[in-house]
């Protein structure tokens, strides 16, 4: 077997020795009966949990074996956390799950559940008409024991702070307990609750894994082993990462498990509930030519499950997610999310202070608290089932605090003896959940020690056989193969999507459009500012995309701090245009989850400087989703960000931030910067179409200083205003991703000025001054900072042989560095000069002019370039 590569505490030998010492029960028990009096699990169900746990344990041993000869690249295992198989058993295979990296047993059990669900042996979950039953109140069940790390009783599952049934979240009309006359009908423990589209709660048992699910476990093991060896045939990431994920299992891959996936889970819960209500209201479209609202990929009564470790409780992302879920619950909005904190008391080598995790979780307002001991599989299942039923019935958030242990260290290279004593390690070994399940099966008479050892060995040999098979599978060997799913681009389809939107706006949607604009469409409103053009484009997008939601700080009632979203809530309702709490991590997390659930989210970050505390939601979560799922999952999103500098009378670096390097450094992220009103709507339409068609994650960076600018050359000339194109002209004015705009000033033969954002207006003014001196300029507005319009830049640079890069960001890490590198890579051999911002934060008041690019600096830079 694989025991020769385990830790010195050798779990394999210990399991065998302990199992051999167990005495068989005097009488065998029918496996269809409860495994113990009053238990919610039958012997057969517990055997399936045992098989999932064994498969996960054997995967951990196989990972160490593979690593021992350099063929395995991942050794963080699930040993000690196998009680999460009981959590999976309490859920449905159609409940979307975002799992942390110790979820091997959960994943294996989910695979077996799905196999049973599709086999025809059981009714599909959520599909058949549920059967009403009644039973004892779920409120009578208490957690079996306290999780490790606590010194006092953690209380019952219903002793959860300030949250009670019938609290403020009941006010919006969502389902409470199903009623039978005047008597509330509550499901017995372990029986999930179904909530139909109308909001009624009914009982619908979850199908247990069927007998003969061995093939499902083997295939689940193959998935995990392929990830360990970076096989290109791994079903979700294709050799790009070792993650738990599979679309047909509703397991969403998470690439960073220090809580950064929790905000997405909250967003998924919010979106699931919104789409369920839209479905129930019958708002599906259906008129020829009209857009049809998105359907959720999951059943209407699905709940989101999200697991994480105890150390992650302290992470800012976890705090943000739990706070946001509770905040929305307090306001009356539904968030059906079950957070599962798997508490082994350690974050690599750092201990969680005794009692801290329970105290922290129980104190979260708006979050129902449940607790279970992972060394008791029956108790874990019962509490997990109760927690899942509570979330499913009430559509409100809860946390399951699951006590676990950690076996075989954090990962293969971890030497636990450096920071843990022998007694502490021995205590964890005694709490091995695999042994706990085996003991219960034997004492109940469900199986004999010999039978369990046979199952253990057979599973071990299956895993070993599959491990040897996947070694021969191909790896990713070409850069093109690696990046293929990163950011798919289908410009023809995007262009067609814009044309289709135009046809709908001019055709079947014309009446609704006129009504939405109060009888005066924006093309009839005369020249618009940049802010007004964005507002009109957002309104058109809301009309064309029923699944689009616009949200952020102050965007609804106030209409944005600069008035860009003014009036949109009144036109489209508070369900589609809404204010969020003040937390950028949560705003982006809501967008990530909503996009994954089938919506088209347009979150706003109020200022560019405020994005920096939430950057990982874009880098680590948004941009990686298609890359690590080969497009099986995507989170389309257009993030509106007010940014850049040059605000008059309102300064300081928080409101004049010129740092965009972090955005350009995210692979696959599209960054658009509209400078002119007549560019704003086409760029926004392209971003929205790219998100809808290709799942693109876009950042729409709006220059604050140009929002209300009207003039270009002289006061009152109003040459920075522009008309709004009528739908019939949208196709002709379509701007593909990565295409620049070129202005010719004078002869346009002497110098090429490459710029963006505020630099466009300053460069056009400078070009006019140069034209008076007989110097002709080409002003290239990049419009796209990622990907850069390289072909357009090289072409326009070659036309004059002299390039002045005007970069309002900083010299170090600024956009200008990328432009010059692109020119070199493109073979440009002419003269190049750069005008850029100083490597400084933007100070308050007139001092800002000392560190920002000026019109005079542009003019002088061009003259110096021409004088060479």
N, C-alpha and C positions, 0 to 999 in steps of 0.2 A: 504493500500500500504506500501511501504518501507520508507516513508518519516520520520518516527519517529526515524530513526537512521542516518540521515544526519547531517551536521554541523549546527551550529546556524543560518547560512545564508540560511538554508533549500532550496536547489535547487528545490525540488519537489513542495513545496508550491509556490515558486516564479514563477516557470514555469506555474503552473495552473492559478495563479492570472494574470500574464502578458498575457497569451493566452486568458483568459476570457475577458480582456479589449480590445482586438483587434476587429476592425470593419471589417466585411466581405466585400469583394470586391463587387461592384455593379453588375458586370457580371461575371459568372464563365468562366473559360478559359479551352479549350480542353487540356487535359493532354499530348497529343501528340505534342502540339505546344511549341515553346520556352517559357520559364517562363517569359521572358521579351524581349522586342524588341532588337534584336542583340545578345541575349544570346546564348551560345553554349549548354545549358542544356534545355531539355524539362521539362515540369511539372512532368511527370512520373519519369524521371531520378532524379529530385530533391527530389521527394517523397522517392525514394529508398535510397538516401543519408540521408534523414531525418530518415528513419527507422533504418539505420545502426547507426546513431548518438543516437537515442533513445535506441537501444539495448545496446550500450556501456554505456550510462548513467545509465540505469537500472542495468547493471552489477556492476557499481561502488557502487550503493546503496545496491545491494545484498551483495557485499563484506563487507560493513560495518555491515550489518545485521548478516552475518555469524560470523564475528569477535566478535560481541557483546555477543555471548554465547559460544565462544571458539572453534568454528568449522571451522573458516576461518583463513588461515595462510598468507594472502597477501592482503594488502589494498591500495597499490599504484594504483591509478586509472587513467583514461583518461579524467576526467571531465575538460572541457576547451580546450581540444585538439581534439575535435570531428571533426574539420574541415579537419583532415587527411582522412576522408571518401571521400572527394572530390578529394584528391590526388589519392587515390586508384581507384576512378572512371575514372581518366585520364590515368591509366595504364592498362595493360592486366593481366589477372589472370595467365599468363605464364611468367611474368616478375619476376625473383627471388627477394624476398624482405627480408631484414634484418631489423627487426623492434625494436624500443626501447619500453620501458615498458608503454608508454601512447598511445598505438596504437590500442585500442579496436575498435574504429569505422572503422579504416582502415581494420582490420582483418575481421570484420563483413561484410563490403562491398565486400572484396575480396571473402569471402565465397559465397555471393550471385552472384557475377560475375561468379565464377566457376560453380555454379549450373546452371546458365543460359547458360553458354558455353557448358555444357554437356547435356543440355536438348533437343538439336536438334532444338530449336526455332531460333537459330542464327548460323551463320557460325562460326566454330572454329577459334579462333584467330591464325593467323600464318599458318593455315592449308589450307584454300581455296585460290583459285587464287584471289589476290586482284584486286580491280577495280580502275582504274586510274580516278581521278577527278582533277579539278582545282578549285582554289578559291582565295580569297584575300590573300595578303601576310601576313604571320604570324608576320612579323616585324612591323605591324601597331598596335599590341596589347601592351598596357602598363599595368603594375600592377595596380590594382584598387586603392590601397592606401598604405601608408607605414605601416610596421609592428610596433607593440607597441615597445616602447623603443627607437624610433628614433625621432629626432627633426627637420629633414629636409627631403626633397623628396629623396627617395632612387634611383630615376632614372628609366629608362625603363629597360626591361629585356635585351636589347641589348647594354646597357651602362656598359659593364662588363670588365673594365680594358683593358688589352692588347689583349684579345682574340677576333678574328674576323673570320667570315666565310672565308674560303680559306686561313687560316693561315698555319703555318708550318706543321700541321698535315695532310693537304690535299696532301702532297707530296708523300705519300705512296700508293696512288691510291684508297683509300677507297671512299665510296660514298659521293658525295655532293648532292645538290638538284636534284631531277629528272628533266630531260630536255625534252622539247617539241620543237624541232627545236632549235632555238637560244634563246627561252624564258624559263627562269627557272620556273618550276611548283612547287609552295609551297603550302602545305595543309593549309586549313583554321584552325583557332584556334580550339582546342578540337578534332582534327582528328589526331590520331597517324600515324606515318610513318612506313611502313614496309621496311626492307632492305633484299633483297634476297641474296643467297649465292654468287652470282656474284658481289655483291656490289651495285646493282641498288636500288634506293629509289622509292617506290611506296606507294600510299595511301591505308591504310587498316583500316577501322573503328573498334574501340573496341566494342565488344558486351556489351550493358548495362545490368544490372540485369533485369531479366524478371519479369513481374507481377506474383504474387504468389510465390515470393521468401521467404515467411515467414518461411518456414521450414528450409531454409538455415540459416536464422538469428537465429532461435531457436537452431539449431545444433552448430552454432558458439558460441552462449551463453553457450551451454552445455560444449564445449571445454574449455572455459575460466573458468567457474565455477568449473569444475573438477580440473583445476590447482589450484584454490583458496583453495580447500579442500584437496589437495594432493591425489586425487583419483588415484588408480592404473590403472583406465580405461581412464585416460586422454590421448588423441591421440598421443602426441608427446613425452613428457617426462615421462609419465606413473607414475606420482606422485612424481617424483624426484625434480621437480622445477616448478614454475609457469612461463611459457614462452609463447610467441606467436609463434606458429610454426605448420606447417602441410605440409607434402610432397606434397599432391595432390593440395595444394593451392600455391605451390612454396614459402612458407614462411619458411625461415631458422631460427631456434631458435637462439637467442642471449642471453647468460646467464649473461653478464655484459654489461650494457648499458652506461657506461661512455666512450664511443667511442672506446673500444677495438675491436669492430667488424668492424670498418671502414677499417682497413688495409685488412681484408679478402674481403670486398666488392671490393676493388681495384683489388685484385688478381682474383676475379671472373670475373670482367670486362675484364681484360687482357686475361684470359683463354677463355672466351666466344668468343672474337674476333678471337683468334688464331684458335679455333676449327671451327668456322664458315668459316674461310678461307681454312682450310684443307678440310672441307666438299665441299666447292665450287671448290677446285682443284681436287676433286675426289680421294684423296689419302686415300683409304679405306683398302688397303691390298686385300685379296680375293684369293690369291694363296693358295692352300691346304698346311696346316702346318704352314703358316706364321701368325704372330700376326696381329690382326686387331686393328687399331687405335680407341681410345675411341670417342664416340659421346657425344656431350653436352646433358645433360638432358633437356635443354630448347631450344626453337626455335632459328634458326640462327639470327633472328633480335631482340632477346630479349635484354632488358637492365636490369641492376641491380639497384634496389632502396634501399637506406640505410638511415634510419632515426635516429636522435639523438637530444638531447636537446641543448639549447643555452649555458649552463654551460660547456658542453662537448667540445665546440669549443676550450677551453683553454687546453684541455688534450693533453698530448704528443702524444697519439695514433691518435687523430684527426689531429693534426698538421702533423704527419708523413704521414697519408693517403692522405690528401689533397695535401700535397707537392709532394708526389709520383705520384698521378694522374696528377698533373700539369707538373711535370718533364717529365713523359712519353709523355704527349701531346706535350710538347716542342720538344722532340726528334723525333716526328712523329709517335709514336705508339698510337693505339686506345684503349681507356678505356671507354666503354659505361656505365657509372655509373651516376645515379642521386642521389646526396646527398640531403636529406631533413632535414634542421635544423628547428625544431619546437621551437620557441622562446617565452617562457612565462615570460622571464625576471628574472627568479630565478633558482638557484641551491640549492635546499632545502631552506635555509634561506639567502643565499648569492646572492645579486643582480648582474646581469650583468650590467656594467656601461652603461648608456644611449648612444646608438649609436655605442657601441663597436662591437657588433656581426655583424651588417651590414658592418661596416668598415673592420673588420677582414675578412669576407667572400668575400667582393668585391675585396679585395687586393690580393687574391690568384691567382698567375699567372697560366694560362692554364685552369682555372675553370670558366665556363660561369655562370653568376649570374642572378637569377630571384628572384623576391620578390612578395609576396601576403599577403593579410590581411585575416586572418581566420574568421573574422566576416562577410565576404562577400562570401557566398558559390559559387555564379556564377563566381565572379572574381577569387576565389581560383582555381576552376575547370579550368577556361580558361588559367590561367598562368601555372598551373600544366600540362595541356595538351600540351601547347606550349613548356614547358621545356622538357617533355618526348619526344615530337616529334623531338625536336632539338637534343637530345642525340641519339635517334633512327636513325635519318637521318645521322648525322655526325659521330656517334660512338665516341663521345668525352664527357668528363665529364662536369657536370653542378651541381650547387647547387641551390635548391629552399629554400629561406628564408621565412618561414611561420610564420606569427605573430599569436600567440595564447595567451590564458590566463590560469591561474591555479585556479581551483575551488576545494574546500574541502581539501586544503592543500596538502602537499607532500605525506602524507600517513595518516593512521588512527590515529596514535599517535601524529601527528604534531599539535601543537597549534600555528596557524599563528599569532594570536594577540600578541605573544611574540616578533615578529620582523616585523610585517606589521601593518600599521595604518588602521583605519576604512575606510578612503576615498580610499585608495589603493585597499582594498578588494572589496569595493563597485564598483570601476571602473572595476575590473575584472568581477564582477557579471553582470554588464551592457554589457559586451562583450561576454556573453555566446553564443557560436556558435549554440547551439540547438535552442535558441530563435531567433537568426538571421535567421536561415533556416525557422523556423515557420513563422516569420513575412513576409518573402518573399513569401512563399507559399500562405499565406492568402491575402496579398496585390495584388498578381498576379491573384487571383481568381482560383487558382489550387485546393485549399481546404479551408474549413471553419474552424474556431477555434474548433467547436464541433467535426468535423471529425479528426482533429489532436489530440485532447485530447483523443478521442476514441482509436486512433492508439497507443498513448502513454500508456494508461491504459492497453490495451490488451497486448502490449509488456511487460509491467511491470508484469502482472499476469503470462505470459508465463515464464519470467525469474524467478519469485518467485517459480513457480511450479517446474522448472528444478532444482533450487537451493535446494529445499527440496528433490528432487529425488536423487541428487548426494551425499547428506549427507550419504545415506545408502550404497554407493558403497565401495568396499574393499580398504584398504590402503596397502602399502608395509609393510610386517610384518616379513620378513626374510632377513638377510644380503645377502644371495645368490641371492635373487630376486633383491635387490637394485643394486648389482654390475654386474648383468648378462650382460648388454649391454656395460659395461665399456671398456673392452678390449677382445673381442672374440678371442679365440685361436683355430685354426683348423690346427694342425701341419701336419696331413696327407695331407690335401689339399695344404699346403705350400710346403711340400716335393714333391708332384706331380707337382706343378707349376715349381719347380726347374728342375725336370726331363723333363718336357715338353720343357722348355727353352733349355735344353741341346740337346734334340732331334731336335729342330729346328735349333740350331747352327751347329749341325753335319749333318743335312739333308738338307732341302730346303733352309736354310739360309747360307749354308757353303760358297757358292760363294761370296755372299755379305759380309760375315764376312772376308774372305781372302782379298777382295778388300779394305775393311775399314781399315785393318791393313797393308795396303801397300804390300800385298803379303806374309807377314810373321806374322802369328798369334802368340800371346804371348807365347804359349806353345813351340814354336820353337825358342824363343828369348834367351833361357838360363835362369839362375837364376836371379830373380828380387828382387829389394828392396821393402819395404813396399809401398812407394809412387808409384812405377811402377806397382805393383800388383793392387793397388786401381785404377789407371788409366786404366789398361786393363779391370778390372771388370766393370768400368763405361762405357767403350766403348762397351763391350758385352751387358750391360744393355740397352744402347741406341739403339742397333741393335734389341734387343728383345722386347722392349717396345716403340712403336712409339709415345705413349703419354707422354714419359718421357722428362722432361725439366730440365736442370742443370743450375743454376744461382746463382749469388752472387757477392761480390766485387772482381774484378780482375780475375775471373775464366775463362774469354773468351780470350781476346787478349793476356794477359800475361800468361795465363795457370795456374793461382794460384800463390801466393807468394812463394810457395815451389815446384811449377812445377807439382803438382798432376793432374791438369786438362789440362796439356799441349797437344796441338794438337787436342783436342776434338772439338773445334769450327770449325776448318778447315775440319774435317771429317764429322760433322753432321750439320753444318750451324748455322748462328747467331740466327735463330728462336728458336733453341733448346738449345743452349749453349750461354748465354748472361750475360753481366755485368749489375749489378744493381747500383743504387745510394748507397751512404754510409749511410745506416740506417738499423739496424738489425730488428727493428720492421716491417718495410716495406718488408724486405726480407722474413721474416716468414709469414707476411700477404699475400704476393703474393703466397707463397706455400699453405697456408690454402685455399685461394680462388681457386687456380688452382686444388687442389685435390677435392674440392667440385664440381667443374665443370666437372670432369671426367679425369683429367690429372694425371700423376704420377710425382709430383714435387720432385726434389732433390736440395734444397737450401743449400748453404754453408755459415756458419758463420766463418769468417776468423780466429778468435781466441776465445777460450772459455770465456775469460774475456769480450769480446764484447757481449756475449749472455745475460749477466745479466741485461742490460737495456731493454731487450725485452722478459724477461722470461714469462710474462703474456700471450704472444701469444701462448706459449706452454701450460702453466698451465690452464689459464682461457678460451682459445679458442680452441686449438687443441685437448687437452685431454678430454674436456667435450663434444665434438660434438656428439659422438655416445652415450655417457652416457645420455645426455639430449634429445636425439631424438630416443632412442631405436633402433639405427642402421638405421633409415630412411635416415639420412644424415651421411656422413663420409668424413674425409679429410685425405686420405692416404698421407703419407709424410715421406721421409727419410732425416733428417737434418744432413749434414756433418759438423762436428765441429773440427777444429784443436785445440788441447789443451794439457793439462798437462805440466810438467816442464822438466828440464834437458837439455834445449838448451845450447849448448856451444857457448860462445861468443855473445850471443844475449839474454839478460836477462830482468829483471824487471817483475813485477807481471802481466802486461798486456799481456806479451808474454809467461809467465810461470805460468799459472793459474792452481792451483790444487784443485779448489772448484767445486765439482760435487753434493753436497748435494741437491741443488735445483732440479736437474734432478731426483734424486732417490725419491724425495718427491712427484712427480707428479703421481697420480694414473693412471695406464694403460700405461704409457710411457715406451717404450722399449729402453734400453741404451746398445749399443754394443761397446766394446773396442778391436780392433784388435791389437795384439802385434807383431805377426809374419806375413811375407808376404804370407805364405801358409794358414793363417787363414783369411786374409783380404778379399779375393774374396768370399769364402764361407759365411762369416758373412754378407757381403754386399748383396749377392744374397738372403740370408734368409730375411734380412730386406726388400728388394724390393718385394720379393714374399709375405711377411706378409702384407705389405702395400697394394699390389694389391688384395690379397685374402681376408684379414680381415679388411682392412681399418686402419691398425696399424699406429700409429705415432712413428717413430723411431728416435733416436739420434745416429749417428755413430761417436763416439768420437775417433779421430785419434791422437795417440801420436806423436807430432811434432818431438821430439828428435829421434824417431825411423824411421822417413820417409826415410832417406838415410843411415841408419846404415847398414854395410855390415858384420862386424865381431862380433863374440861372445866371444871367450876366448882369442885369441891372434890376434895381428894385421896381417891382410892378410889371416886369415883362412876362411873368407867369409861364415861362418856358420850361419849368420843371413839372408842370401839370401835364396831364395827358387824358385823352378820352378812353373810355372803357369799350372794348371791342364787343360788338353784338355776336350772338352765338354763331351766326353764319360765317364769321371771320376767325373763329377760334382755331380751326384746322390750319388755315394759312399762316396764322401767327404762332403756331406751336413751336416750342423751344425744346429740343431734345436734351437729355442729360449730357453735359459736357460740351455744349456749344456756346461760343462767345458771341458778343455783339461788337461790331466795329463802327466807329464814327470817323469820317474823314473831315479834317479841318484844314482849310487852305488847299495847297497842292497835295497834301497827304503823302509826300514823297521823301521827307527828310528824316523823320524820327517816328518810331513806334512807341507809344506810351501804354504799358500794360498795367491795369489796375482793377479795382473792384470797390463796391460800397461807396463810402464817402469820397474815395479817391476818384470816382468817375466824375462827379460834379467839379471837384477841384481841378482835375486834369483837363476837362473841357474848357474851363475858364482860363487855365494856363495856356492851353492850345490856342485860344483866341488871341491872347497877348502875343504869343509867338508868331501867329499868322500876321499880325500887324507889323512884325519885324521881317516878314518874308519867309518864315519857316513853316513848312507844311507838316502836319502831324496826323498820325493814325492813333486814335484812342481806342484801345481794346478793353472792353468791360468783360472780365472773365465770367461773371454771373455764377459760375460753379467753382467752388474752391476744392471740391472733391467729388468726382474726379476732375482734375484740371483739364481745360480744353486745349490740350497740348498741340494738336494738329493746327488749330486756328492760331495759336500763339506763334508757332514756328513759321507758319505761312506769312503772317503779318510782319514778323520780325525780319524775315528774308526780303520782304518787299522794300524795306528802307535800309537795312544793314545796320541800323542803330536802334538800340532798345533801352528805354528808360522804364525801370520797374518802380511803380509807385505803390508802396505797401504801407497801409496805415497801421498794420500790426507791428510787432517789434523786429529789430534786426536779427536777433537770435531766436530761432524757432518760428519765425514769421513765414507768411505766405511767399514772400519774395525769394526765399531760399529755394523753395520748390519750383518756382518759375524759372530761375536761372539754371537749376539742375536740369529741368526739362528742355531748355534751349540747348544746353551742352549735349544732352543725350540725343537730341533731335538733329545734331550736326550743324547748328548755327555757328558761324565763324566771325560774325560781325562784332561791333562794340556794344558793351552792356554796362549800364550804370544803375545804381539803386538808390532810391530815396525811401527811407523807412523810419518808423517810430523808434525812439530811443528805448533801450532796455530799461524800462522804468514802469512803475505803476503810474496811472494817470492822476496827477494831483488836483486839488480843488482850485477853482477860479482861474484867473489869467495865467497862472503858472503852467496850466496844461498845454499852453501853446509852445512851451519850451521843449516838450518831449513828443509832440505829435507832428505829423507831416503837414506842411503848409503849402498854400498855392505858390507862394514865392519860392519855396524850396524846389518845387516841381519845375518852375520856369528856369531857375538857375541851373538845376540839374540837366535840363535839356540843352542849355547853352554850353555848359561844360562838356557835355558829350559831343556836341557838334564841333567844338573847338579842338578836338583831338586830331 
